[in-house]
Amino acid sequence: MKFNPYPYQRRAIQHILDNPAAGLFLDMGLGKTVITLTAVAELLHDRFEVEKVLVVAPLRVADSVWTAEAEKWDHLQHLKISKVLGDRKKRLSALQEKADIYVINRENIPWLVEHYGRRWPFDMVVIDELSSFKSPSAKRFKALRRVRPLIRRIVGLTGTPAPNGLIDLWSQIFLLDQGQRLGPTVTGYRERFFRPGKRNGHIVYEWKVIDPEEIYRRIEDIVISMKAADWLELPERIDRVVPVPLPEEARKKYKQLERDLILRFSDGDIVAANGAVLINKLLQLSQGAAYDENGNVQFIHDAKLDALEDVIEASAGKPVLAFYIYQHDRDRILKRFSQARVLKSAKEVNEWNAGKIPLLLAHPASAGHGLNLQAGGNIIVWFGLPHSLELYEQANARLHRQGQREKVIIHHLVAADTFDEAVMEALKRKAMTQQDLMEAVKARVEV
């Protein structure tokens, strides 16, 4: 297929070519893979500025998306891609192959860095989903930080650069510029640009940004942002919060657990050892069940199952994509709805897009990247909500993307007067922060 880049794609390609350290904050559906591969091909075979390229990506994306994109476009089919995946023997074999691009899943970056050490051979690195390196304490970040001085060119790709607020930016920008713009340490970054919010003694739970515009100004030269709504004809999106009142008995159990940190059952107790565990247990209980101290499931109520049934009935036979958080949620949905299937492989993707699955269940972590599901339906139900804005937005983009022919309706089943409501509000606040960032560094492209 011949690649005729849109103006925004040409701008993004040029940004990579012009900047040894380049960040592309691109919404889903804008073609970040073909953009990057086009720039890489020119740097490899026209400009001869790089010799060996490493792509770091989520496992599913590493296994299929980059190779498929190279095979799809005429101008990229000469690129040789080696997938450094699987067990150690397979990974070592893939590294021995002569290729232009080596693709590895992010979990194996520490292994790769340890394997090569100072003999690091990749003069260009592409990080697909840069926001997955947002934690400065994560092994994957520390590993890449070790070899960053040995990398001549680096590209960071993400559509969700600040999933939990601007505090997440430091490690991502550090991998690009080695601390030139936001400082060499995350501690210094926090002290300079944030003030403590919620805290318990010396433990700070929330950092409030002092001057976001200053952060934007510092990174705007190496980062460009593009939102799909500005460049693509996206379908209308309708977000609907469905309040789910808990039955009286379930409400009593919720309050008891919240008050006493324990809920007793004859075969095992639900116990919360600290505040973080308590919130998790209360969120589980809001869905209708929770794991006890023995790892068994204690059933509390069916209110959300009833609400899901109402949404399915109101959908009048249209397929529904439902996202769950806990395994017991999935199991209870499967038990209630015989027509439900779980997204496990390409088989379910193909059958969903062919209209053969009326109710598809997926965990947002397994359906967040590289899946096109828009042909199969236009209705999403969040049975439970994730804490991660990145997972939330990526999952919604499976249906809300170019090629969708109908308006996308997203139902959020929110247990009334529970921590469900707090998670819903937190996702809204995080989205606002990310939207501000994307707007601040948005590329100005003349059409």
DRENDO-1510 file (C-alpha; in Angstrom, 1 decimal, always signed):
<recs>
REC; n; res; u; v; w
REC; 1; MET; +0.0; +0.0; +0.0 .
REC; 2; LYS; +1.3; +3.4; -0.9 .
REC; 3; PHE; +1.8; +5.8; +2.0 .
REC; 4; ASN; +0.5; +9.3; +1.4 .
REC; 5; PRO; +1.1; +11.1; +4.7 .
REC; 6; TYR; -1.3; +13.7; +6.0 .
REC; 7; PRO; +0.2; +17.1; +6.9 .
REC; 8; TYR; +0.3; +16.3; +10.6 .
REC; 9; GLN; +2.1; +13.0; +9.8 .
REC; 10; ARG; +4.7; +14.8; +7.8 .
REC; 11; ARG; +5.2; +17.3; +10.7 .
REC; 12; ALA; +5.6; +14.4; +13.1 .
REC; 13; ILE; +8.1; +12.6; +10.8 .
REC; 14; GLN; +10.1; +15.8; +10.5 .
REC; 15; HIS; +10.1; +16.3; +14.2 .
REC; 16; ILE; +11.8; +12.9; +14.6 .
REC; 17; LEU; +14.3; +13.7; +11.9 .
REC; 18; ASP; +15.2; +17.1; +13.3 .
REC; 19; ASN; +15.5; +16.1; +17.0 .
REC; 20; PRO; +17.9; +13.5; +18.3 .
REC; 21; ALA; +15.6; +13.3; +21.3 .
REC; 22; ALA; +11.9; +13.5; +20.2 .
REC; 23; GLY; +8.7; +13.0; +22.1 .
REC; 24; LEU; +5.4; +12.4; +20.2 .
REC; 25; PHE; +2.4; +12.7; +22.3 .
REC; 26; LEU; -0.1; +11.4; +19.7 .
REC; 27; ASP; -3.7; +10.4; +20.3 .
REC; 28; MET; -4.7; +6.9; +19.4 .
REC; 29; GLY; -5.5; +6.5; +15.7 .
REC; 30; LEU; -3.0; +9.1; +14.3 .
REC; 31; GLY; -0.6; +6.5; +12.9 .
REC; 32; LYS; +2.4; +6.8; +15.3 .
REC; 33; THR; +3.9; +3.5; +14.1 .
REC; 34; VAL; +4.0; +4.3; +10.4 .
REC; 35; ILE; +5.2; +7.8; +11.3 .
REC; 36; THR; +8.1; +6.4; +13.3 .
REC; 37; LEU; +9.0; +3.7; +10.9 .
REC; 38; THR; +9.1; +6.2; +8.0 .
REC; 39; ALA; +11.5; +8.4; +10.0 .
REC; 40; VAL; +13.6; +5.4; +11.0 .
REC; 41; ALA; +13.8; +4.1; +7.4 .
REC; 42; GLU; +15.2; +7.5; +6.3 .
REC; 43; LEU; +17.7; +7.7; +9.1 .
REC; 44; LEU; +18.9; +4.2; +8.4 .
REC; 45; HIS; +19.0; +4.0; +4.6 .
REC; 46; ASP; +19.0; +7.6; +3.3 .
REC; 47; ARG; +20.8; +9.7; +5.9 .
REC; 48; PHE; +22.9; +6.8; +7.3 .
REC; 49; GLU; +22.7; +8.5; +10.8 .
REC; 50; VAL; +21.9; +5.3; +12.7 .
REC; 51; GLU; +22.8; +1.7; +12.2 .
REC; 52; LYS; +20.8; -0.4; +14.7 .
REC; 53; VAL; +17.4; +0.4; +16.1 .
REC; 54; LEU; +15.6; -1.0; +19.2 .
REC; 55; VAL; +11.9; -0.7; +19.7 .
REC; 56; VAL; +10.5; -1.2; +23.2 .
REC; 57; ALA; +6.8; -1.9; +23.3 .
REC; 58; PRO; +4.0; -3.7; +25.2 .
REC; 59; LEU; +4.2; -7.4; +24.5 .
REC; 60; ARG; +1.1; -7.7; +22.2 .
REC; 61; VAL; +2.3; -4.7; +20.2 .
REC; 62; ALA; +5.9; -5.9; +20.0 .
REC; 63; ASP; +4.7; -9.3; +18.7 .
REC; 64; SER; +2.5; -8.0; +15.9 .
REC; 65; VAL; +2.0; -4.3; +15.3 .
REC; 66; TRP; +5.4; -3.1; +14.3 .
REC; 67; THR; +6.0; -6.0; +11.9 .
REC; 68; ALA; +2.5; -5.7; +10.4 .
REC; 69; GLU; +3.0; -2.0; +9.8 .
REC; 70; ALA; +6.3; -2.5; +8.0 .
REC; 71; GLU; +4.7; -5.2; +5.8 .
REC; 72; LYS; +1.6; -3.0; +5.1 .
REC; 73; TRP; +3.4; +0.0; +3.5 .
REC; 74; ASP; +5.3; -0.2; +0.2 .
REC; 75; HIS; +8.1; +2.2; +1.4 .
REC; 76; LEU; +8.8; +0.1; +4.5 .
REC; 77; GLN; +8.8; -3.4; +3.2 .
REC; 78; HIS; +12.6; -3.4; +2.8 .
REC; 79; LEU; +13.0; -3.1; +6.6 .
REC; 80; LYS; +14.2; -6.2; +8.4 .
REC; 81; ILE; +12.6; -6.6; +11.8 .
REC; 82; SER; +13.7; -9.1; +14.4 .
REC; 83; LYS; +11.4; -9.8; +17.4 .
REC; 84; VAL; +13.4; -10.3; +20.6 .
REC; 85; LEU; +10.6; -12.2; +22.4 .
REC; 86; GLY; +10.0; -15.5; +24.1 .
REC; 87; ASP; +12.4; -17.4; +26.3 .
REC; 88; ARG; +16.0; -16.6; +26.7 .
REC; 89; LYS; +17.2; -18.9; +23.9 .
REC; 90; LYS; +14.7; -17.3; +21.4 .
REC; 91; ARG; +15.7; -13.8; +22.5 .
REC; 92; LEU; +19.4; -14.5; +22.1 .
REC; 93; SER; +18.8; -16.1; +18.6 .
REC; 94; ALA; +16.8; -13.0; +17.6 .
REC; 95; LEU; +19.6; -10.7; +18.6 .
REC; 96; GLN; +22.0; -12.6; +16.4 .
REC; 97; GLU; +19.9; -12.0; +13.3 .
REC; 98; LYS; +21.0; -9.3; +11.0 .
REC; 99; ALA; +18.2; -6.7; +11.0 .
REC; 100; ASP; +17.4; -3.0; +10.9 .
REC; 101; ILE; +15.1; -3.0; +13.9 .
REC; 102; TYR; +14.9; -5.2; +16.9 .
REC; 103; VAL; +11.6; -5.2; +18.8 .
REC; 104; ILE; +11.5; -6.2; +22.5 .
REC; 105; ASN; +8.8; -6.2; +25.1 .
REC; 106; ARG; +9.4; -3.7; +27.9 .
REC; 107; GLU; +9.5; -6.3; +30.7 .
REC; 108; ASN; +12.7; -7.7; +29.1 .
REC; 109; ILE; +14.6; -4.4; +29.0 .
REC; 110; PRO; +16.4; -5.0; +32.3 .
REC; 111; TRP; +17.6; -8.4; +30.9 .
REC; 112; LEU; +18.7; -6.7; +27.6 .
REC; 113; VAL; +20.7; -4.0; +29.4 .
REC; 114; GLU; +22.3; -6.6; +31.7 .
REC; 115; HIS; +23.1; -8.8; +28.6 .
REC; 116; TYR; +25.0; -6.0; +26.8 .
REC; 117; GLY; +26.2; -3.7; +29.5 .
REC; 118; ARG; +28.7; -1.1; +28.2 .
REC; 119; ARG; +28.7; -3.0; +24.8 .
REC; 120; TRP; +25.2; -1.6; +24.1 .
REC; 121; PRO; +24.8; -1.8; +20.3 .
REC; 122; PHE; +21.6; +0.2; +19.6 .
REC; 123; ASP; +22.3; +3.8; +18.6 .
REC; 124; MET; +18.6; +4.5; +18.3 .
REC; 125; VAL; +15.8; +3.5; +20.7 .
REC; 126; VAL; +12.0; +4.0; +20.2 .
REC; 127; ILE; +9.9; +3.6; +23.3 .
REC; 128; ASP; +6.3; +2.8; +22.3 .
REC; 129; GLU; +4.0; +3.8; +25.2 .
REC; 130; LEU; +6.6; +6.1; +26.9 .
REC; 131; SER; +4.2; +6.6; +29.8 .
REC; 132; SER; +4.8; +3.0; +30.9 .
REC; 133; PHE; +8.2; +4.3; +32.0 .
REC; 134; LYS; +6.7; +6.9; +34.3 .
REC; 135; SER; +7.9; +5.4; +37.5 .
REC; 136; PRO; +11.5; +6.4; +38.4 .
REC; 137; SER; +11.7; +3.4; +40.8 .
REC; 138; ALA; +10.7; +0.8; +38.2 .
REC; 139; LYS; +13.4; -1.7; +36.9 .
REC; 140; ARG; +12.6; -0.9; +33.3 .
REC; 141; PHE; +13.3; +2.9; +33.8 .
REC; 142; LYS; +16.5; +2.2; +35.8 .
REC; 143; ALA; +17.8; -0.1; +33.1 .
REC; 144; LEU; +17.2; +2.3; +30.3 .
REC; 145; ARG; +18.7; +5.1; +32.4 .
REC; 146; ARG; +21.9; +3.1; +32.6 .
REC; 147; VAL; +22.4; +3.0; +28.9 .
REC; 148; ARG; +20.8; +6.3; +27.9 .
REC; 149; PRO; +24.3; +8.0; +27.5 .
REC; 150; LEU; +25.1; +5.3; +24.8 .
REC; 151; ILE; +22.0; +6.1; +22.8 .
REC; 152; ARG; +22.4; +8.8; +20.0 .
REC; 153; ARG; +18.7; +9.0; +19.1 .
REC; 154; ILE; +15.6; +8.3; +21.1 .
REC; 155; VAL; +11.9; +8.6; +20.4 .
REC; 156; GLY; +9.2; +8.4; +23.0 .
REC; 157; LEU; +5.6; +7.7; +21.8 .
REC; 158; THR; +2.5; +7.9; +23.9 .
REC; 159; GLY; -1.1; +9.2; +23.8 .
REC; 160; THR; -1.3; +9.5; +27.6 .
REC; 161; PRO; +1.8; +11.3; +28.8 .
REC; 162; ALA; +0.4; +12.3; +32.2 .
REC; 163; PRO; -2.0; +9.5; +33.3 .
REC; 164; ASN; -1.8; +10.5; +37.0 .
REC; 165; GLY; -0.9; +14.2; +36.6 .
REC; 166; LEU; +2.2; +16.2; +35.6 .
REC; 167; ILE; +4.2; +14.4; +38.4 .
REC; 168; ASP; +4.5; +11.5; +35.9 .
REC; 169; LEU; +6.4; +13.5; +33.3 .
REC; 170; TRP; +9.8; +13.6; +35.0 .
REC; 171; SER; +11.1; +10.1; +34.2 .
REC; 172; GLN; +9.6; +10.2; +30.7 .
REC; 173; ILE; +11.3; +13.5; +29.8 .
REC; 174; PHE; +14.5; +12.3; +31.5 .
REC; 175; LEU; +14.8; +9.4; +29.2 .
REC; 176; LEU; +14.6; +11.8; +26.3 .
REC; 177; ASP; +17.0; +14.6; +27.5 .
REC; 178; GLN; +18.8; +13.1; +30.5 .
REC; 179; GLY; +17.5; +15.7; +32.8 .
REC; 180; GLN; +18.2; +18.9; +30.9 .
REC; 181; ARG; +14.7; +20.3; +31.0 .
REC; 182; LEU; +13.1; +19.1; +34.2 .
REC; 183; GLY; +16.2; +18.4; +36.3 .
REC; 184; PRO; +18.4; +15.4; +37.0 .
REC; 185; THR; +16.3; +14.0; +39.9 .
REC; 186; VAL; +12.6; +13.4; +40.5 .
REC; 187; THR; +13.1; +14.9; +44.0 .
REC; 188; GLY; +14.4; +18.1; +42.6 .
REC; 189; TYR; +11.5; +18.2; +40.1 .
REC; 190; ARG; +9.0; +17.8; +42.8 .
REC; 191; GLU; +10.5; +20.4; +45.0 .
REC; 192; ARG; +10.8; +22.9; +42.2 .
REC; 193; PHE; +7.4; +22.5; +40.4 .
REC; 194; PHE; +5.1; +21.1; +43.1 .
REC; 195; ARG; +3.9; +21.5; +46.6 .
REC; 196; PRO; +2.7; +18.8; +49.0 .
REC; 197; GLY; -1.1; +18.2; +49.0 .
REC; 198; LYS; -2.7; +15.4; +51.0 .
REC; 199; ARG; -0.2; +13.9; +53.5 .
REC; 200; ASN; +0.0; +11.8; +56.6 .
REC; 201; GLY; +3.0; +12.9; +58.6 .
REC; 202; HIS; +6.0; +12.7; +56.3 .
REC; 203; ILE; +4.2; +10.6; +53.7 .
REC; 204; VAL; +2.8; +12.8; +50.8 .
REC; 205; TYR; -0.1; +11.2; +48.9 .
REC; 206; GLU; -0.6; +14.1; +46.4 .
REC; 207; TRP; +1.6; +16.7; +44.8 .
REC; 208; LYS; +0.0; +19.8; +43.5 .
REC; 209; VAL; +1.6; +21.6; +40.5 .
REC; 210; ILE; +2.6; +25.2; +41.1 .
REC; 211; ASP; +3.0; +26.5; +37.6 .
REC; 212; PRO; +2.1; +24.0; +34.9 .
REC; 213; GLU; +2.9; +26.5; +32.1 .
REC; 214; GLU; +6.5; +26.5; +33.2 .
REC; 215; ILE; +6.7; +22.8; +32.7 .
REC; 216; TYR; +5.1; +23.0; +29.3 .
REC; 217; ARG; +7.5; +25.7; +28.2 .
REC; 218; ARG; +10.5; +23.6; +29.2 .
REC; 219; ILE; +9.5; +20.6; +27.1 .
REC; 220; GLU; +7.8; +22.2; +24.1 .
REC; 221; ASP; +11.0; +22.2; +22.0 .
REC; 222; ILE; +11.4; +18.4; +22.0 .
REC; 223; VAL; +7.7; +17.3; +22.4 .
REC; 224; ILE; +4.8; +17.8; +20.0 .
REC; 225; SER; +1.3; +16.8; +20.8 .
REC; 226; MET; -1.6; +16.0; +18.5 .
REC; 227; LYS; -5.1; +15.1; +19.4 .
REC; 228; ALA; -7.2; +12.8; +17.1 .
REC; 229; ALA; -10.2; +15.1; +17.3 .
REC; 230; ASP; -8.2; +17.8; +15.6 .
REC; 231; TRP; -7.2; +15.6; +12.6 .
REC; 232; LEU; -9.6; +12.7; +12.2 .
REC; 233; GLU; -13.3; +12.4; +11.8 .
REC; 234; LEU; -14.1; +10.7; +15.1 .
REC; 235; PRO; -17.6; +9.4; +16.0 .
REC; 236; GLU; -19.6; +11.2; +18.6 .
REC; 237; ARG; -18.9; +9.9; +22.1 .
REC; 238; ILE; -21.6; +9.8; +24.8 .
REC; 239; ASP; -20.4; +9.2; +28.4 .
REC; 240; ARG; -23.1; +8.0; +30.8 .
REC; 241; VAL; -22.7; +7.4; +34.5 .
REC; 242; VAL; -25.2; +4.8; +35.8 .
REC; 243; PRO; -25.6; +5.1; +39.6 .
REC; 244; VAL; -26.1; +1.7; +41.2 .
REC; 245; PRO; -27.6; +1.8; +44.7 .
REC; 246; LEU; -26.4; -1.0; +46.9 .
REC; 247; PRO; -29.0; -3.2; +48.5 .
REC; 248; GLU; -29.5; -2.4; +52.2 .
REC; 249; GLU; -27.7; -5.6; +53.5 .
REC; 250; ALA; -24.8; -4.9; +51.2 .
REC; 251; ARG; -24.7; -1.3; +52.3 .
REC; 252; LYS; -24.4; -2.5; +55.9 .
REC; 253; LYS; -21.5; -4.8; +55.0 .
REC; 254; TYR; -19.8; -2.0; +53.2 .
REC; 255; LYS; -20.1; +0.3; +56.2 .
REC; 256; GLN; -19.0; -2.4; +58.6 .
REC; 257; LEU; -15.8; -3.1; +56.6 .
REC; 258; GLU; -15.1; +0.6; +56.3 .
REC; 259; ARG; -15.5; +1.0; +60.0 .
REC; 260; ASP; -13.9; -2.2; +61.4 .
REC; 261; LEU; -11.5; -3.2; +58.7 .
REC; 262; ILE; -12.9; -6.7; +58.9 .
REC; 263; LEU; -16.0; -8.5; +57.6 .
REC; 264; ARG; -16.5; -11.9; +59.1 .
REC; 265; PHE; -17.9; -15.0; +57.2 .
REC; 266; SER; -18.1; -18.6; +58.4 .
REC; 267; ASP; -15.4; -19.8; +56.0 .
REC; 268; GLY; -13.1; -16.8; +55.9 .
REC; 269; ASP; -12.9; -13.1; +56.7 .
REC; 270; ILE; -12.4; -10.1; +54.5 .
REC; 271; VAL; -9.6; -8.2; +56.2 .
REC; 272; ALA; -8.0; -4.9; +55.4 .
REC; 273; ALA; -4.6; -4.5; +57.0 .
REC; 274; ASN; -4.1; -0.9; +56.0 .
REC; 275; GLY; -5.8; +2.0; +54.2 .
REC; 276; ALA; -4.7; +1.0; +50.7 .
REC; 277; VAL; -6.0; -2.6; +51.2 .
REC; 278; LEU; -9.2; -1.2; +52.6 .
REC; 279; ILE; -9.9; +0.9; +49.6 .
REC; 280; ASN; -9.2; -2.1; +47.3 .
REC; 281; LYS; -11.5; -4.3; +49.3 .
REC; 282; LEU; -14.3; -1.7; +49.4 .
REC; 283; LEU; -14.0; -1.3; +45.6 .
REC; 284; GLN; -14.3; -5.1; +45.2 .
REC; 285; LEU; -17.3; -5.1; +47.5 .
REC; 286; SER; -18.9; -2.3; +45.4 .
REC; 287; GLN; -18.7; -4.6; +42.4 .
REC; 288; GLY; -20.5; -7.3; +44.3 .
REC; 289; ALA; -17.8; -9.7; +45.8 .
REC; 290; ALA; -14.5; -9.6; +47.5 .
REC; 291; TYR; -11.5; -11.9; +48.2 .
REC; 292; ASP; -11.2; -13.1; +51.8 .
REC; 293; GLU; -8.1; -13.9; +53.7 .
REC; 294; ASN; -7.9; -17.3; +52.2 .
REC; 295; GLY; -8.2; -16.1; +48.6 .
REC; 296; ASN; -11.8; -17.3; +48.2 .
REC; 297; VAL; -14.6; -15.1; +46.9 .
REC; 298; GLN; -17.3; -13.9; +49.2 .
REC; 299; PHE; -20.4; -12.8; +47.3 .
REC; 300; ILE; -22.1; -9.7; +48.6 .
REC; 301; HIS; -24.7; -8.5; +46.1 .
REC; 302; ASP; -25.8; -8.6; +42.4 .
REC; 303; ALA; -26.7; -4.9; +41.9 .
REC; 304; LYS; -24.1; -4.3; +39.2 .
REC; 305; LEU; -25.0; -7.5; +37.4 .
REC; 306; ASP; -28.6; -6.3; +37.4 .
REC; 307; ALA; -27.5; -2.9; +36.1 .
REC; 308; LEU; -25.4; -4.6; +33.3 .
REC; 309; GLU; -28.5; -6.6; +32.4 .
REC; 310; ASP; -30.5; -3.4; +32.1 .
REC; 311; VAL; -27.9; -1.9; +29.8 .
REC; 312; ILE; -27.8; -5.0; +27.6 .
REC; 313; GLU; -31.6; -5.1; +27.3 .
REC; 314; ALA; -31.7; -1.4; +26.4 .
REC; 315; SER; -29.0; -2.0; +23.7 .
REC; 316; ALA; -31.7; -4.0; +21.8 .
REC; 317; GLY; -29.5; -6.7; +20.5 .
REC; 318; LYS; -26.4; -4.6; +19.7 .
REC; 319; PRO; -23.1; -6.1; +20.8 .
REC; 320; VAL; -21.7; -4.8; +24.2 .
REC; 321; LEU; -18.0; -4.6; +25.1 .
REC; 322; ALA; -17.7; -4.8; +28.9 .
REC; 323; PHE; -14.5; -4.1; +30.9 .
REC; 324; TYR; -14.0; -5.7; +34.3 .
REC; 325; ILE; -11.3; -5.2; +36.9 .
REC; 326; TYR; -11.4; -8.2; +39.2 .
REC; 327; GLN; -11.4; -11.9; +38.1 .
REC; 328; HIS; -14.4; -12.5; +40.3 .
REC; 329; ASP; -16.3; -9.8; +38.3 .
REC; 330; ARG; -15.5; -11.7; +35.1 .
REC; 331; ASP; -16.6; -15.0; +36.6 .
REC; 332; ARG; -19.9; -13.7; +37.9 .
REC; 333; ILE; -20.7; -12.0; +34.6 .
REC; 334; LEU; -20.0; -15.3; +32.7 .
REC; 335; LYS; -22.3; -17.1; +35.1 .
REC; 336; ARG; -25.1; -14.6; +34.7 .
REC; 337; PHE; -24.9; -14.2; +30.9 .
REC; 338; SER; -24.5; -17.3; +28.8 .
REC; 339; GLN; -23.8; -15.3; +25.7 .
REC; 340; ALA; -20.6; -13.7; +27.1 .
REC; 341; ARG; -17.1; -14.5; +25.8 .
REC; 342; VAL; -13.8; -13.4; +27.2 .
REC; 343; LEU; -11.2; -11.7; +25.0 .
REC; 344; LYS; -8.2; -14.0; +25.0 .
REC; 345; SER; -6.7; -14.0; +21.5 .
REC; 346; ALA; -7.1; -12.9; +17.9 .
REC; 347; LYS; -10.0; -15.4; +17.5 .
REC; 348; GLU; -12.2; -13.4; +19.8 .
REC; 349; VAL; -11.1; -10.2; +18.0 .
REC; 350; ASN; -12.1; -11.5; +14.6 .
REC; 351; GLU; -15.4; -13.0; +15.8 .
REC; 352; TRP; -16.3; -9.7; +17.6 .
REC; 353; ASN; -15.6; -7.7; +14.5 .
REC; 354; ALA; -17.7; -10.1; +12.5 .
REC; 355; GLY; -20.6; -9.5; +14.8 .
REC; 356; LYS; -20.6; -13.0; +16.3 .
REC; 357; ILE; -20.1; -12.1; +20.0 .
REC; 358; PRO; -23.0; -10.3; +21.7 .
REC; 359; LEU; -21.2; -9.7; +24.9 .
REC; 360; LEU; -17.4; -9.5; +25.0 .
REC; 361; LEU; -15.6; -9.2; +28.3 .
REC; 362; ALA; -12.1; -7.7; +28.5 .
REC; 363; HIS; -9.7; -6.5; +31.1 .
REC; 364; PRO; -8.4; -3.0; +30.2 .
REC; 365; ALA; -4.8; -4.1; +30.7 .
REC; 366; SER; -5.2; -6.8; +28.0 .
REC; 367; ALA; -7.2; -4.7; +25.5 .
REC; 368; GLY; -5.4; -1.4; +25.9 .
REC; 369; HIS; -3.0; -1.4; +22.9 .
REC; 370; GLY; -3.0; -2.4; +19.3 .
REC; 371; LEU; -6.6; -3.8; +19.0 .
REC; 372; ASN; -9.1; -2.6; +16.5 .
REC; 373; LEU; -12.6; -3.5; +17.8 .
REC; 374; GLN; -14.6; -0.7; +16.2 .
REC; 375; ALA; -16.2; -2.9; +13.6 .
REC; 376; GLY; -17.9; -5.1; +16.1 .
REC; 377; GLY; -19.9; -2.6; +18.1 .
REC; 378; ASN; -20.3; +0.9; +19.6 .
REC; 379; ILE; -21.4; +0.2; +23.2 .
REC; 380; ILE; -18.9; +0.0; +26.1 .
REC; 381; VAL; -19.8; -0.8; +29.7 .
REC; 382; TRP; -17.3; -0.3; +32.6 .
REC; 383; PHE; -18.4; -2.8; +35.2 .
REC; 384; GLY; -15.6; -1.5; +37.4 .
REC; 385; LEU; -13.2; +1.4; +36.9 .
REC; 386; PRO; -9.4; +1.3; +36.7 .
REC; 387; HIS; -7.3; +3.8; +38.7 .
REC; 388; SER; -5.1; +4.3; +35.6 .
REC; 389; LEU; -6.2; +7.0; +33.1 .
REC; 390; GLU; -3.9; +5.4; +30.5 .
REC; 391; LEU; -5.8; +2.1; +30.7 .
REC; 392; TYR; -9.1; +3.8; +30.8 .
REC; 393; GLU; -8.5; +6.0; +27.7 .
REC; 394; GLN; -6.7; +3.2; +25.7 .
REC; 395; ALA; -9.5; +0.8; +26.4 .
REC; 396; ASN; -12.2; +3.3; +25.3 .
REC; 397; ALA; -10.2; +3.9; +22.1 .
REC; 398; ARG; -10.8; +0.3; +21.0 .
REC; 399; LEU; -14.2; +1.5; +19.8 .
REC; 400; HIS; -13.9; +5.3; +19.8 .
REC; 401; ARG; -11.6; +5.6; +16.8 .
REC; 402; GLN; -11.5; +6.3; +13.1 .
REC; 403; GLY; -13.6; +3.7; +11.2 .
REC; 404; GLN; -16.4; +3.6; +13.8 .
REC; 405; ARG; -19.6; +4.2; +12.0 .
REC; 406; GLU; -21.9; +4.9; +14.9 .
REC; 407; LYS; -21.8; +7.2; +18.0 .
REC; 408; VAL; -20.0; +5.5; +20.8 .
REC; 409; ILE; -21.9; +5.1; +24.1 .
REC; 410; ILE; -19.8; +4.5; +27.2 .
REC; 411; HIS; -21.7; +3.4; +30.4 .
REC; 412; HIS; -20.0; +3.6; +33.7 .
REC; 413; LEU; -21.6; +1.4; +36.4 .
REC; 414; VAL; -20.9; +3.4; +39.6 .
REC; 415; ALA; -22.0; +2.1; +43.0 .
REC; 416; ALA; -23.6; +5.0; +44.8 .
REC; 417; ASP; -22.0; +6.4; +47.9 .
REC; 418; THR; -18.9; +4.2; +47.6 .
REC; 419; PHE; -15.3; +4.6; +46.5 .
REC; 420; ASP; -16.5; +3.9; +43.0 .
REC; 421; GLU; -17.6; +7.6; +42.8 .
REC; 422; ALA; -14.1; +8.7; +44.0 .
REC; 423; VAL; -12.4; +6.7; +41.2 .
REC; 424; MET; -14.8; +8.2; +38.6 .
REC; 425; GLU; -14.0; +11.7; +39.8 .
REC; 426; ALA; -10.3; +11.0; +39.9 .
REC; 427; LEU; -10.3; +9.9; +36.3 .
REC; 428; LYS; -12.1; +13.1; +35.3 .
REC; 429; ARG; -9.5; +15.2; +37.1 .
REC; 430; LYS; -6.6; +13.3; +35.6 .
REC; 431; ALA; -8.1; +13.7; +32.2 .
REC; 432; MET; -8.3; +17.5; +32.7 .
REC; 433; THR; -4.6; +17.6; +33.6 .
REC; 434; GLN; -3.6; +15.5; +30.6 .
REC; 435; GLN; -5.8; +17.6; +28.3 .
REC; 436; ASP; -4.1; +20.8; +29.5 .
REC; 437; LEU; -0.7; +19.2; +28.8 .
REC; 438; MET; -1.7; +18.0; +25.3 .
REC; 439; GLU; -3.0; +21.5; +24.5 .
REC; 440; ALA; +0.1; +23.2; +25.7 .
REC; 441; VAL; +2.5; +21.4; +23.5 .
REC; 442; LYS; +0.2; +20.8; +20.6 .
REC; 443; ALA; +1.9; +21.0; +17.2 .
REC; 444; ARG; +0.8; +23.8; +14.9 .
REC; 445; VAL; +0.5; +22.3; +11.5 .
REC; 446; GLU; -0.3; +24.4; +8.5 .
REC; 447; VAL; -2.6; +22.5; +6.2 .
</recs>
